[in-house]
Structures are given as C-alpha cells and as structure tokens.
Amino acid sequence: MTYQVLARKWRPRNFEEMVGQEHVLRALINALDNDRLHHAFLFTGTRGVGKTTIAR
C-alpha cells in the first residue's frame, strides 16, 4: 500500500465535488463557459481554504 497525503487523496476532481467557495466557483465556471479565461488568477487566503484545490 502506498502512502498518500489525505489532502491529495480526498481532493475534489471537478467543480461539482467542490464544497464552499461558491463565488469563486461561479466566476471560474462562467469564465470557462464564455471562453474568457484570463492570463492569471490570484487566489489568496489562509491555510486550508482551498486555494490549491481550486487551482488544480
């Protein structure tokens, strides 16, 4: 059995699995749907709020 960090093992794989951060999800989904992606997005916040998860 291989060791895997819990944060990676249970990380959501798509937008439907995300919990919380509805305003961020809505902005990203609208950008994807309208084909208006920006060069970069800046995610800020304290540890554990989902910055890396939503970026992936």
A tleap script that builds the chain and sets N, CA, C and O, in Angstrom:
source leaprc.protein.ff14SB
mol = sequence {
  NMET THR TYR GLN VAL LEU ALA ARG LYS TRP
  ARG PRO ARG ASN PHE GLU GLU MET VAL GLY
  GLN GLU HIE VAL LEU ARG ALA LEU ILE ASN
  ALA LEU ASP ASN ASP ARG LEU HIE HIE ALA
  PHE LEU PHE THR GLY THR ARG GLY VAL GLY
  LYS THR THR ILE ALA CARG
}
set mol.1.N position { 0.850 -1.165 0.000 }
set mol.1.CA position { 0.000 0.000 0.000 }
set mol.1.C position { 0.904 1.239 0.000 }
set mol.1.O position { 1.864 1.312 0.768 }
set mol.2.N position { 0.594 2.198 -0.856 }
set mol.2.CA position { 1.397 3.407 -0.936 }
set mol.2.C position { 0.806 4.498 -0.060 }
set mol.2.O position { -0.408 4.600 0.121 }
set mol.3.N position { 1.704 5.306 0.472 }
set mol.3.CA position { 1.282 6.410 1.323 }
set mol.3.C position { 0.816 7.569 0.456 }
set mol.3.O position { 1.476 7.913 -0.524 }
set mol.4.N position { -0.298 8.166 0.801 }
set mol.4.CA position { -0.806 9.328 0.083 }
set mol.4.C position { -1.367 10.323 1.098 }
set mol.4.O position { -2.138 9.958 1.985 }
set mol.5.N position { -0.969 11.577 0.952 }
set mol.5.CA position { -1.439 12.622 1.856 }
set mol.5.C position { -2.956 12.720 1.735 }
set mol.5.O position { -3.495 12.686 0.629 }
set mol.6.N position { -3.645 12.841 2.872 }
set mol.6.CA position { -5.110 12.890 2.863 }
set mol.6.C position { -5.645 14.035 2.014 }
set mol.6.O position { -6.671 13.884 1.351 }
set mol.7.N position { -4.965 15.174 2.026 }
set mol.7.CA position { -5.421 16.319 1.235 }
set mol.7.C position { -5.421 15.996 -0.252 }
set mol.7.O position { -6.263 16.507 -0.991 }
set mol.8.N position { -4.501 15.165 -0.699 }
set mol.8.CA position { -4.470 14.772 -2.113 }
set mol.8.C position { -5.432 13.625 -2.401 }
set mol.8.O position { -6.042 13.569 -3.469 }
set mol.9.N position { -5.560 12.725 -1.456 }
set mol.9.CA position { -6.434 11.567 -1.650 }
set mol.9.C position { -7.891 11.989 -1.799 }
set mol.9.O position { -8.605 11.444 -2.640 }
set mol.10.N position { -8.340 12.942 -1.001 }
set mol.10.CA position { -9.740 13.342 -0.987 }
set mol.10.C position { -9.997 14.658 -1.706 }
set mol.10.O position { -11.093 15.208 -1.597 }
set mol.11.N position { -9.007 15.180 -2.444 }
set mol.11.CA position { -9.174 16.445 -3.159 }
set mol.11.C position { -10.236 16.280 -4.253 }
set mol.11.O position { -10.199 15.297 -4.993 }
set mol.12.N position { -11.174 17.215 -4.368 }
set mol.12.CA position { -12.197 17.134 -5.419 }
set mol.12.C position { -11.565 17.112 -6.807 }
set mol.12.O position { -10.563 17.785 -7.049 }
set mol.13.N position { -12.148 16.344 -7.707 }
set mol.13.CA position { -11.609 16.208 -9.058 }
set mol.13.C position { -12.310 17.117 -10.067 }
set mol.13.O position { -11.795 17.333 -11.165 }
set mol.14.N position { -13.475 17.650 -9.708 }
set mol.14.CA position { -14.192 18.546 -10.622 }
set mol.14.C position { -14.978 19.568 -9.804 }
set mol.14.O position { -15.031 19.489 -8.576 }
set mol.15.N position { -15.584 20.524 -10.500 }
set mol.15.CA position { -16.291 21.603 -9.814 }
set mol.15.C position { -17.503 21.094 -9.035 }
set mol.15.O position { -17.856 21.679 -8.011 }
set mol.16.N position { -18.139 20.033 -9.488 }
set mol.16.CA position { -19.323 19.517 -8.808 }
set mol.16.C position { -18.989 18.961 -7.428 }
set mol.16.O position { -19.844 18.957 -6.542 }
set mol.17.N position { -17.765 18.494 -7.234 }
set mol.17.CA position { -17.359 17.923 -5.953 }
set mol.17.C position { -16.888 18.982 -4.957 }
set mol.17.O position { -16.698 18.675 -3.780 }
set mol.18.N position { -16.699 20.205 -5.405 }
set mol.18.CA position { -16.224 21.282 -4.523 }
set mol.18.C position { -17.313 21.672 -3.527 }
set mol.18.O position { -18.492 21.732 -3.874 }
set mol.19.N position { -16.907 21.935 -2.296 }
set mol.19.CA position { -17.820 22.379 -1.246 }
set mol.19.C position { -17.345 23.749 -0.778 }
set mol.19.O position { -16.172 23.934 -0.456 }
set mol.20.N position { -18.268 24.704 -0.743 }
set mol.20.CA position { -17.904 26.057 -0.336 }
set mol.20.C position { -17.307 26.844 -1.495 }
set mol.20.O position { -17.206 26.337 -2.612 }
set mol.21.N position { -16.918 28.072 -1.226 }
set mol.21.CA position { -16.308 28.947 -2.229 }
set mol.21.C position { -17.193 29.125 -3.462 }
set mol.21.O position { -16.696 29.156 -4.587 }
set mol.22.N position { -18.493 29.239 -3.250 }
set mol.22.CA position { -19.430 29.324 -4.374 }
set mol.22.C position { -19.141 30.514 -5.279 }
set mol.22.O position { -19.266 30.400 -6.499 }
set mol.23.N position { -18.760 31.648 -4.712 }
set mol.23.CA position { -18.497 32.832 -5.521 }
set mol.23.C position { -17.279 32.631 -6.429 }
set mol.23.O position { -17.259 33.122 -7.558 }
set mol.24.N position { -16.275 31.918 -5.945 }
set mol.24.CA position { -15.089 31.641 -6.756 }
set mol.24.C position { -15.434 30.635 -7.848 }
set mol.24.O position { -15.048 30.806 -9.004 }
set mol.25.N position { -16.157 29.591 -7.478 }
set mol.25.CA position { -16.566 28.589 -8.460 }
set mol.25.C position { -17.409 29.207 -9.564 }
set mol.25.O position { -17.207 28.913 -10.743 }
set mol.26.N position { -18.355 30.066 -9.186 }
set mol.26.CA position { -19.223 30.708 -10.174 }
set mol.26.C position { -18.400 31.538 -11.155 }
set mol.26.O position { -18.648 31.491 -12.360 }
set mol.27.N position { -17.429 32.293 -10.659 }
set mol.27.CA position { -16.585 33.119 -11.519 }
set mol.27.C position { -15.761 32.263 -12.479 }
set mol.27.O position { -15.648 32.596 -13.659 }
set mol.28.N position { -15.190 31.175 -11.991 }
set mol.28.CA position { -14.382 30.312 -12.852 }
set mol.28.C position { -15.231 29.567 -13.877 }
set mol.28.O position { -14.846 29.456 -15.041 }
set mol.29.N position { -16.372 29.064 -13.452 }
set mol.29.CA position { -17.252 28.344 -14.381 }
set mol.29.C position { -17.753 29.279 -15.469 }
set mol.29.O position { -17.797 28.896 -16.638 }
set mol.30.N position { -18.135 30.511 -15.101 }
set mol.30.CA position { -18.575 31.481 -16.109 }
set mol.30.C position { -17.452 31.819 -17.079 }
set mol.30.O position { -17.693 31.939 -18.280 }
set mol.31.N position { -16.235 31.972 -16.583 }
set mol.31.CA position { -15.099 32.263 -17.455 }
set mol.31.C position { -14.861 31.114 -18.428 }
set mol.31.O position { -14.588 31.347 -19.606 }
set mol.32.N position { -14.960 29.883 -17.951 }
set mol.32.CA position { -14.771 28.725 -18.828 }
set mol.32.C position { -15.899 28.601 -19.847 }
set mol.32.O position { -15.650 28.340 -21.024 }
set mol.33.N position { -17.139 28.788 -19.395 }
set mol.33.CA position { -18.290 28.667 -20.294 }
set mol.33.C position { -18.270 29.717 -21.394 }
set mol.33.O position { -18.651 29.432 -22.529 }
set mol.34.N position { -17.829 30.928 -21.067 }
set mol.34.CA position { -17.824 32.021 -22.037 }
set mol.34.C position { -16.502 32.139 -22.789 }
set mol.34.O position { -16.305 33.079 -23.558 }
set mol.35.N position { -15.592 31.185 -22.568 }
set mol.35.CA position { -14.283 31.171 -23.232 }
set mol.35.C position { -13.556 32.502 -23.032 }
set mol.35.O position { -12.988 33.052 -23.975 }
set mol.36.N position { -13.578 33.011 -21.810 }
set mol.36.CA position { -12.941 34.285 -21.475 }
set mol.36.C position { -11.965 34.088 -20.308 }
set mol.36.O position { -12.069 34.744 -19.271 }
set mol.37.N position { -11.023 33.173 -20.506 }
set mol.37.CA position { -10.032 32.916 -19.468 }
set mol.37.C position { -8.986 34.023 -19.452 }
set mol.37.O position { -8.540 34.487 -20.501 }
set mol.38.N position { -8.611 34.431 -18.274 }
set mol.38.CA position { -7.589 35.449 -18.109 }
set mol.38.C position { -6.213 34.797 -18.100 }
set mol.38.O position { -6.080 33.579 -17.979 }
set mol.39.N position { -5.205 35.632 -18.229 }
set mol.39.CA position { -3.834 35.130 -18.225 }
set mol.39.C position { -3.483 34.494 -16.879 }
set mol.39.O position { -2.740 33.514 -16.828 }
set mol.40.N position { -4.012 35.046 -15.802 }
set mol.40.CA position { -3.709 34.533 -14.463 }
set mol.40.C position { -4.870 34.825 -13.520 }
set mol.40.O position { -5.626 35.776 -13.715 }
set mol.41.N position { -4.992 34.001 -12.511 }
set mol.41.CA position { -5.948 34.214 -11.428 }
set mol.41.C position { -5.154 34.241 -10.126 }
set mol.41.O position { -4.226 33.452 -9.949 }
set mol.42.N position { -5.508 35.130 -9.226 }
set mol.42.CA position { -4.806 35.250 -7.954 }
set mol.42.C position { -5.716 34.758 -6.833 }
set mol.42.O position { -6.755 35.357 -6.555 }
set mol.43.N position { -5.314 33.665 -6.194 }
set mol.43.CA position { -6.069 33.108 -5.083 }
set mol.43.C position { -5.340 33.445 -3.788 }
set mol.43.O position { -4.156 33.139 -3.641 }
set mol.44.N position { -6.040 34.072 -2.852 }
set mol.44.CA position { -5.429 34.427 -1.573 }
set mol.44.C position { -6.282 33.898 -0.431 }
set mol.44.O position { -7.472 33.631 -0.599 }
set mol.45.N position { -5.672 33.755 0.710 }
set mol.45.CA position { -6.395 33.317 1.892 }
set mol.45.C position { -5.489 32.560 2.839 }
set mol.45.O position { -4.327 32.294 2.531 }
set mol.46.N position { -6.025 32.222 3.975 }
set mol.46.CA position { -5.256 31.489 4.977 }
set mol.46.C position { -5.130 30.023 4.583 }
set mol.46.O position { -5.736 29.567 3.614 }
set mol.47.N position { -4.344 29.309 5.342 }
set mol.47.CA position { -4.154 27.882 5.071 }
set mol.47.C position { -5.475 27.127 5.176 }
set mol.47.O position { -6.272 27.371 6.081 }
set mol.48.N position { -5.695 26.208 4.239 }
set mol.48.CA position { -6.845 25.323 4.349 }
set mol.48.C position { -8.136 25.820 3.743 }
set mol.48.O position { -9.181 25.204 3.951 }
set mol.49.N position { -8.103 26.925 2.992 }
set mol.49.CA position { -9.352 27.434 2.423 }
set mol.49.C position { -9.613 26.907 1.016 }
set mol.49.O position { -10.690 27.147 0.469 }
set mol.50.N position { -8.645 26.185 0.404 }
set mol.50.CA position { -8.880 25.562 -0.889 }
set mol.50.C position { -8.225 26.242 -2.072 }
set mol.50.O position { -8.656 26.027 -3.205 }
set mol.51.N position { -7.208 27.047 -1.859 }
set mol.51.CA position { -6.546 27.754 -2.958 }
set mol.51.C position { -5.935 26.768 -3.955 }
set mol.51.O position { -6.181 26.865 -5.157 }
set mol.52.N position { -5.155 25.839 -3.464 }
set mol.52.CA position { -4.508 24.865 -4.340 }
set mol.52.C position { -5.535 23.950 -4.982 }
set mol.52.O position { -5.420 23.624 -6.163 }
set mol.53.N position { -6.520 23.540 -4.232 }
set mol.53.CA position { -7.547 22.642 -4.754 }
set mol.53.C position { -8.287 23.267 -5.918 }
set mol.53.O position { -8.482 22.613 -6.942 }
set mol.54.N position { -8.702 24.509 -5.788 }
set mol.54.CA position { -9.465 25.139 -6.860 }
set mol.54.C position { -8.569 25.463 -8.055 }
set mol.54.O position { -9.037 25.491 -9.193 }
set mol.55.N position { -7.285 25.705 -7.798 }
set mol.55.CA position { -6.353 25.983 -8.892 }
set mol.55.C position { -6.092 24.732 -9.722 }
set mol.55.O position { -5.876 24.827 -10.930 }
set mol.56.N position { -6.109 23.582 -9.099 }
set mol.56.CA position { -5.852 22.346 -9.840 }
set mol.56.C position { -7.049 21.984 -10.682 }
set mol.56.O position { -7.028 20.972 -11.382 }
savepdb mol mol.pdb
quit
